[in-house]
Amino acid sequence: MRPLLLSLLAVSIASAADLPRVPSKSIAVKKELLFSDDFQGGEPAKVWHKVVPTFAVENGVLKGTQTRDKDTTDAKGNVVKAHAAVHGLEIPTKDSVVECKIRFDGATMIDVEFDDRKYTGAHYGHLCRAQVRLNGVTIIDERDGGMRNDIREMRNDPSKKAEVAKLLVGRQVTYPANFEPGKWYDLVVETVGDEMRVTIDGKAIAYLKSSGISHETKSKIELGVAGKNGYFDDIKVWNAEPAKKK
């Protein structure tokens, strides 16, 4: 299963002055609407599936609450790692626009993630994601970054710390921001080619260009919440094509 990614201490996060310029205009053009859900039913629609519980529909919104908040041991003695709550959709895309409303109410992180379970080159088929925290927005190329199998193995060897850090350069960016608990925000994640762009309430917030983002088949979209509690509403997913650059 996917870790919280809070432990990627070896990742070199650029200072604000070194961050890539966020394109002011959309990098994607919406095509057909693939999915929408306003969570007006009493429970998540059947197309949703649990990945790491717990999610529930509550008062017309999707509520995520992290329950695996520390490492535990199961009945067979296996270690069960702490993990964010994750809710998934099987929606194959290559280029896409994902829109939703998000709200923090105790959550420390809310994210939109893309995976391909058939891809064996990265842990659990993780490809890329956009994470929102109260103090910033992070975009991560996981396929060619911290979830790449060989890099994960190297991270277990302290002597390879410098080598790992070098391999992770450019695979993750964090842009400072300031969000308020209890307030709804409009989140848009555009993914085209090897680029991902995040806007919140119409403002361009974060951007990353990295090879793993260009994975041909992003077969799953997953929503994640770390902490207690985070909310989603009015999610829409479009196929997209790259916007023409002028």
Rosetta blueprint (number, residue, H / E / L):
1 M L
2 R L
3 P L
4 L L
5 L L
6 L L
7 S L
8 L L
9 L L
10 A L
11 V L
12 S L
13 I L
14 A L
15 S L
16 A H
17 A H
18 D H
19 L L
20 P L
21 R L
22 V L
23 P L
24 S L
25 K L
26 S L
27 I L
28 A E
29 V E
30 K E
31 K E
32 E E
33 L E
34 L E
35 F E
36 S E
37 D E
38 D L
39 F L
40 Q L
41 G L
42 G L
43 E L
44 P L
45 A L
46 K L
47 V L
48 W E
49 H E
50 K E
51 V E
52 V E
53 P L
54 T L
55 F E
56 A E
57 V E
58 E E
59 N L
60 G L
61 V E
62 L E
63 K E
64 G E
65 T E
66 Q L
67 T L
68 R L
69 D L
70 K L
71 D L
72 T E
73 T E
74 D L
75 A L
76 K L
77 G L
78 N L
79 V E
80 V E
81 K L
82 A L
83 H L
84 A L
85 A E
86 V E
87 H E
88 G E
89 L E
90 E E
91 I E
92 P E
93 T E
94 K L
95 D L
96 S E
97 V E
98 V E
99 E E
100 C E
101 K E
102 I E
103 R E
104 F E
105 D L
106 G L
107 A E
108 T E
109 M E
110 I E
111 D E
112 V E
113 E E
114 F E
115 D E
116 D L
117 R L
118 K L
119 Y L
120 T L
121 G L
122 A E
123 H H
124 Y H
125 G H
126 H E
127 L E
128 C E
129 R E
130 A E
131 Q E
132 V E
133 R E
134 L L
135 N L
136 G E
137 V E
138 T E
139 I E
140 I E
141 D E
142 E L
143 R L
144 D L
145 G L
146 G L
147 M L
148 R E
149 N H
150 D H
151 I H
152 R H
153 E H
154 M H
155 R L
156 N L
157 D L
158 P H
159 S H
160 K H
161 K H
162 A H
163 E H
164 V H
165 A H
166 K H
167 L H
168 L L
169 V L
170 G L
171 R L
172 Q E
173 V E
174 T E
175 Y E
176 P E
177 A L
178 N L
179 F L
180 E L
181 P L
182 G L
183 K L
184 W E
185 Y E
186 D E
187 L E
188 V E
189 V E
190 E E
191 T E
192 V E
193 G L
194 D L
195 E E
196 M E
197 R E
198 V E
199 T E
200 I E
201 D L
202 G L
203 K E
204 A E
205 I E
206 A E
207 Y E
208 L E
209 K E
210 S L
211 S H
212 G H
213 I H
214 S H
215 H L
216 E L
217 T L
218 K E
219 S E
220 K E
221 I E
222 E E
223 L E
224 G E
225 V E
226 A E
227 G E
228 K E
229 N E
230 G E
231 Y E
232 F E
233 D E
234 D E
235 I E
236 K E
237 V E
238 W E
239 N E
240 A E
241 E E
242 P E
243 A L
244 K L
245 K L
246 K L
